[in-house]
Structure formats: structure tokens, C-alpha cells
Amino acid sequence: MKPNPLHQGKKDHNKHVLDFHKNHALELERGENGNGLLAKWERFVYNKGKALFKAVK
């Protein structure tokens, strides 16, 4: 059973969150998420996880 949002605001919020995560994943793939230590670790984990997923698949 699919939960229905009670308010239009919640529906809009969920759409914005979905767009953010989609754009963030694209930035990670292109390496545009920054140069800080956390950004480098995030890219490393993302790329290793993606490679592991492809290997298992």
C-alpha cells in the first residue's frame, strides 16, 4: 500500500529531496562535489560501491 502525502507541501518537499539526490549522484560521478577530505572520501566510497555492485551483478 502506497502512503499518500497529507499536504501538498510534503509532496513538494519529497520532490525536492529526490531532485537533490539525483543531482548529487551525478556530481559524484563527474567528481564535482568538492576538494575537501569528506568530499574525497564520499567519491571514494561511491565509486568503490558502484564497482562492487557491478562486479556482483
C-alpha positions in Angstrom: 0.0 0.0 0.0 1.5 3.3 -1.0 1.3 6.1 1.6 -0.4 9.2 0.5 1.1 12.6 1.5 -1.3 14.6 3.6 -0.3 18.0 2.4 1.0 19.4 -0.9 4.0 20.8 1.0 5.1 17.3 1.9 4.7 16.2 -1.7 6.8 19.2 -2.9 9.5 18.5 -0.3 9.8 14.9 -1.4 10.2 16.0 -5.0 13.0 18.5 -4.0 14.8 15.8 -2.0 14.6 13.4 -4.9 16.0 16.0 -7.3 18.8 16.8 -4.8 19.9 13.2 -4.5 19.7 12.7 -8.3 21.9 15.7 -8.9 24.3 14.8 -6.1 24.9 11.4 -7.6 25.6 13.0 -10.9 28.1 15.4 -9.3 29.8 12.4 -7.6 30.2 10.6 -10.9 31.7 13.7 -12.5 33.9 14.5 -9.5 32.4 17.9 -8.9 31.4 17.5 -5.3 34.4 19.4 -3.9 38.0 19.0 -2.9 37.7 18.6 0.9 38.6 15.4 2.7 34.9 14.5 3.2 34.2 15.0 -0.5 37.1 12.8 -1.4 36.0 10.1 0.9 32.5 10.4 -0.4 33.7 9.9 -4.0 35.9 7.0 -3.0 33.1 5.2 -1.2 30.7 5.9 -4.0 33.0 4.7 -6.8 34.1 1.6 -4.8 30.5 0.7 -4.0 29.4 1.2 -7.6 32.3 -1.0 -8.8 31.4 -3.7 -6.2 27.8 -3.6 -7.3 28.7 -4.0 -10.9 31.1 -6.9 -10.1 28.3 -8.8 -8.2 25.7 -8.1 -10.7 
